[in-house]
Amino acid sequence: MPASRPTPAALRALHPRMGVLVERYGLPPAHRRVPAPERFAALARSIAYQQLAGRAATVIHGRFVDAVGGDVRAEAVLAASPEQLAAAGLSRAKSSAIVDLASKVVSGEVQLERIGRLGDEEIIDHLVAVRGIGRWTAQMFLLGTLGRPDVWPTGDYGVRAGFALAFGHHELPAPKELEALGEPFRPHRSAVAWYCWRAVDAKAELTPGMEASA
C-alpha cells in the first residue's frame, strides 16, 4: 500500500524555496509500505548496504541472498554458517549485526510484524537494540520500509549537503543545527529529505566525479 504524498500546495506552504524545488524535481514518489513478512529482508539489506554504494553493494547483497537460499528470513540466516556469510563478502561486523537481528526476531525481542503500530521514536529505540543498527539505519527503515512522512535524518551527509544547496546555506549545517532548521518543515520532513538528496544528485550531474550520498 503506497503512503500518501504531500500535495504541491502543502509543500509550497512550508518555505518559499519549496516551490522552486517542486517545479524542478516534481513530487516525491509514493513509497509502498513493505508488508510485514518482507521487513526482515529490507532491514538486512540496509545493514548489508551500510558504508557501501553502487555495484559493490548490489553484488555483496546478492551473494548474501544466495547464501541464505534466496529467501531472506531470520530462520534462514541463523541456519547459514559464518563461513557462508563471510564468503558472500559481508564484513564480520555486518554478519554479526544481521545474525543478531535474526536472533532477536526469532526470540520475539524485535517484532517486525507489529512494529508499524509504534511511533517513530519508539521504532528507533526498538531497532537500535540490535547490534550494528544505529539511528541512521533505523531512520532509513522508517523512510523506505514503513513510508513514514516526517522522518528527518540529520546525520545523513546527503541531507546535510542537499539542505545547504537547496536552501542557500554556504556551509554544511551540523546535525544539531539541521535538527532545528528542519522544525518548520513538519509534518513533511521525509519529503524535504528527498528534495535534499535530489539537490545533491543534480550537483553531482553537473560536477563529474563528485560523489553524492542518497
Contacts in CASP RR format, 6 or more apart in sequence:
PFRMAT RR
TARGET T0000
AUTHOR 0000-0000-0000
METHOD contacts of the structure
MODEL  1
MPASRPTPAALRALHPRMGVLVERYGLPPAHRRVPAPERFAALARSIAYQ
QLAGRAATVIHGRFVDAVGGDVRAEAVLAASPEQLAAAGLSRAKSSAIVD
LASKVVSGEVQLERIGRLGDEEIIDHLVAVRGIGRWTAQMFLLGTLGRPD
VWPTGDYGVRAGFALAFGHHELPAPKELEALGEPFRPHRSAVAWYCWRAV
DAKAELTPGMEASA
1 32 0 8 1.000
1 33 0 8 1.000
2 30 0 8 1.000
2 31 0 8 1.000
2 32 0 8 1.000
2 33 0 8 1.000
3 30 0 8 1.000
3 31 0 8 1.000
3 32 0 8 1.000
3 33 0 8 1.000
3 147 0 8 1.000
3 148 0 8 1.000
3 149 0 8 1.000
4 30 0 8 1.000
4 149 0 8 1.000
5 27 0 8 1.000
5 28 0 8 1.000
5 29 0 8 1.000
5 30 0 8 1.000
5 191 0 8 1.000
6 27 0 8 1.000
6 28 0 8 1.000
6 149 0 8 1.000
6 188 0 8 1.000
6 191 0 8 1.000
8 19 0 8 1.000
8 22 0 8 1.000
8 27 0 8 1.000
10 188 0 8 1.000
11 18 0 8 1.000
11 19 0 8 1.000
11 21 0 8 1.000
11 22 0 8 1.000
11 27 0 8 1.000
11 188 0 8 1.000
11 191 0 8 1.000
12 18 0 8 1.000
12 19 0 8 1.000
12 22 0 8 1.000
14 184 0 8 1.000
14 185 0 8 1.000
14 188 0 8 1.000
14 192 0 8 1.000
15 167 0 8 1.000
15 184 0 8 1.000
15 185 0 8 1.000
17 166 0 8 1.000
17 167 0 8 1.000
17 168 0 8 1.000
18 192 0 8 1.000
18 195 0 8 1.000
21 166 0 8 1.000
21 195 0 8 1.000
21 198 0 8 1.000
21 199 0 8 1.000
24 198 0 8 1.000
24 202 0 8 1.000
25 195 0 8 1.000
25 198 0 8 1.000
25 202 0 8 1.000
28 190 0 8 1.000
28 191 0 8 1.000
28 194 0 8 1.000
28 195 0 8 1.000
31 143 0 8 1.000
31 144 0 8 1.000
31 147 0 8 1.000
33 145 0 8 1.000
33 146 0 8 1.000
33 147 0 8 1.000
34 42 0 8 1.000
34 144 0 8 1.000
34 145 0 8 1.000
34 146 0 8 1.000
36 112 0 8 1.000
36 113 0 8 1.000
36 114 0 8 1.000
37 113 0 8 1.000
39 112 0 8 1.000
39 113 0 8 1.000
39 115 0 8 1.000
39 141 0 8 1.000
39 145 0 8 1.000
40 72 0 8 1.000
40 73 0 8 1.000
40 74 0 8 1.000
40 101 0 8 1.000
40 102 0 8 1.000
40 105 0 8 1.000
40 112 0 8 1.000
41 72 0 8 1.000
41 73 0 8 1.000
42 141 0 8 1.000
42 144 0 8 1.000
42 145 0 8 1.000
43 101 0 8 1.000
43 112 0 8 1.000
43 127 0 8 1.000
43 133 0 8 1.000
43 137 0 8 1.000
43 141 0 8 1.000
43 145 0 8 1.000
44 64 0 8 1.000
44 72 0 8 1.000
44 77 0 8 1.000
44 98 0 8 1.000
44 101 0 8 1.000
44 102 0 8 1.000
45 61 0 8 1.000
45 72 0 8 1.000
46 137 0 8 1.000
46 140 0 8 1.000
46 141 0 8 1.000
47 94 0 8 1.000
47 97 0 8 1.000
47 98 0 8 1.000
47 101 0 8 1.000
47 132 0 8 1.000
47 133 0 8 1.000
47 137 0 8 1.000
48 57 0 8 1.000
48 60 0 8 1.000
48 61 0 8 1.000
48 64 0 8 1.000
48 90 0 8 1.000
48 94 0 8 1.000
48 98 0 8 1.000
49 57 0 8 1.000
49 61 0 8 1.000
50 94 0 8 1.000
50 137 0 8 1.000
52 60 0 8 1.000
53 211 0 8 1.000
60 88 0 8 1.000
60 89 0 8 1.000
60 90 0 8 1.000
62 88 0 8 1.000
63 87 0 8 1.000
63 88 0 8 1.000
63 89 0 8 1.000
64 72 0 8 1.000
64 85 0 8 1.000
64 88 0 8 1.000
64 89 0 8 1.000
64 90 0 8 1.000
64 98 0 8 1.000
65 72 0 8 1.000
66 88 0 8 1.000
67 80 0 8 1.000
67 84 0 8 1.000
67 85 0 8 1.000
67 87 0 8 1.000
67 88 0 8 1.000
68 76 0 8 1.000
68 77 0 8 1.000
68 79 0 8 1.000
68 80 0 8 1.000
68 84 0 8 1.000
69 76 0 8 1.000
70 76 0 8 1.000
74 101 0 8 1.000
74 102 0 8 1.000
74 103 0 8 1.000
74 105 0 8 1.000
74 106 0 8 1.000
75 102 0 8 1.000
75 106 0 8 1.000
77 98 0 8 1.000
77 99 0 8 1.000
77 101 0 8 1.000
77 102 0 8 1.000
78 99 0 8 1.000
78 102 0 8 1.000
78 103 0 8 1.000
78 106 0 8 1.000
82 95 0 8 1.000
85 95 0 8 1.000
85 98 0 8 1.000
85 99 0 8 1.000
86 92 0 8 1.000
86 95 0 8 1.000
90 98 0 8 1.000
93 132 0 8 1.000
94 132 0 8 1.000
96 131 0 8 1.000
96 132 0 8 1.000
97 130 0 8 1.000
97 131 0 8 1.000
97 132 0 8 1.000
97 133 0 8 1.000
100 130 0 8 1.000
100 131 0 8 1.000
100 132 0 8 1.000
101 110 0 8 1.000
101 130 0 8 1.000
101 131 0 8 1.000
101 133 0 8 1.000
104 110 0 8 1.000
104 129 0 8 1.000
104 130 0 8 1.000
105 111 0 8 1.000
105 112 0 8 1.000
109 129 0 8 1.000
110 126 0 8 1.000
110 127 0 8 1.000
110 129 0 8 1.000
110 130 0 8 1.000
115 123 0 8 1.000
115 126 0 8 1.000
115 127 0 8 1.000
115 146 0 8 1.000
116 123 0 8 1.000
116 146 0 8 1.000
118 126 0 8 1.000
120 142 0 8 1.000
120 148 0 8 1.000
120 150 0 8 1.000
120 151 0 8 1.000
123 138 0 8 1.000
123 141 0 8 1.000
123 142 0 8 1.000
123 146 0 8 1.000
124 135 0 8 1.000
124 138 0 8 1.000
124 139 0 8 1.000
124 142 0 8 1.000
127 133 0 8 1.000
127 134 0 8 1.000
127 137 0 8 1.000
127 138 0 8 1.000
127 141 0 8 1.000
128 134 0 8 1.000
128 135 0 8 1.000
128 138 0 8 1.000
135 155 0 8 1.000
136 153 0 8 1.000
136 155 0 8 1.000
136 156 0 8 1.000
139 151 0 8 1.000
139 153 0 8 1.000
139 156 0 8 1.000
140 153 0 8 1.000
142 148 0 8 1.000
142 151 0 8 1.000
143 151 0 8 1.000
143 153 0 8 1.000
143 190 0 8 1.000
143 193 0 8 1.000
147 190 0 8 1.000
148 190 0 8 1.000
149 187 0 8 1.000
149 188 0 8 1.000
149 189 0 8 1.000
149 190 0 8 1.000
149 191 0 8 1.000
150 186 0 8 1.000
150 187 0 8 1.000
150 188 0 8 1.000
150 189 0 8 1.000
150 190 0 8 1.000
151 189 0 8 1.000
151 190 0 8 1.000
151 193 0 8 1.000
152 159 0 8 1.000
152 178 0 8 1.000
152 179 0 8 1.000
152 182 0 8 1.000
152 185 0 8 1.000
152 189 0 8 1.000
152 190 0 8 1.000
152 192 0 8 1.000
152 193 0 8 1.000
153 159 0 8 1.000
153 193 0 8 1.000
154 160 0 8 1.000
154 175 0 8 1.000
154 176 0 8 1.000
154 178 0 8 1.000
154 179 0 8 1.000
155 175 0 8 1.000
155 178 0 8 1.000
156 193 0 8 1.000
156 213 0 8 1.000
157 213 0 8 1.000
158 196 0 8 1.000
158 197 0 8 1.000
158 200 0 8 1.000
158 212 0 8 1.000
158 213 0 8 1.000
158 214 0 8 1.000
159 178 0 8 1.000
159 193 0 8 1.000
159 196 0 8 1.000
159 197 0 8 1.000
160 172 0 8 1.000
160 173 0 8 1.000
160 174 0 8 1.000
160 175 0 8 1.000
160 178 0 8 1.000
160 196 0 8 1.000
161 172 0 8 1.000
161 196 0 8 1.000
161 199 0 8 1.000
161 200 0 8 1.000
161 203 0 8 1.000
161 213 0 8 1.000
162 196 0 8 1.000
162 197 0 8 1.000
162 199 0 8 1.000
162 200 0 8 1.000
162 203 0 8 1.000
163 169 0 8 1.000
163 173 0 8 1.000
163 178 0 8 1.000
163 181 0 8 1.000
163 192 0 8 1.000
163 196 0 8 1.000
164 170 0 8 1.000
164 171 0 8 1.000
164 172 0 8 1.000
164 173 0 8 1.000
165 196 0 8 1.000
165 199 0 8 1.000
165 200 0 8 1.000
165 203 0 8 1.000
166 195 0 8 1.000
166 196 0 8 1.000
166 199 0 8 1.000
167 181 0 8 1.000
173 181 0 8 1.000
182 189 0 8 1.000
182 192 0 8 1.000
185 192 0 8 1.000
197 212 0 8 1.000
197 213 0 8 1.000
197 214 0 8 1.000
200 212 0 8 1.000
200 213 0 8 1.000
200 214 0 8 1.000
201 212 0 8 1.000
201 214 0 8 1.000
203 210 0 8 1.000
203 212 0 8 1.000
204 210 0 8 1.000
204 211 0 8 1.000
204 212 0 8 1.000
END
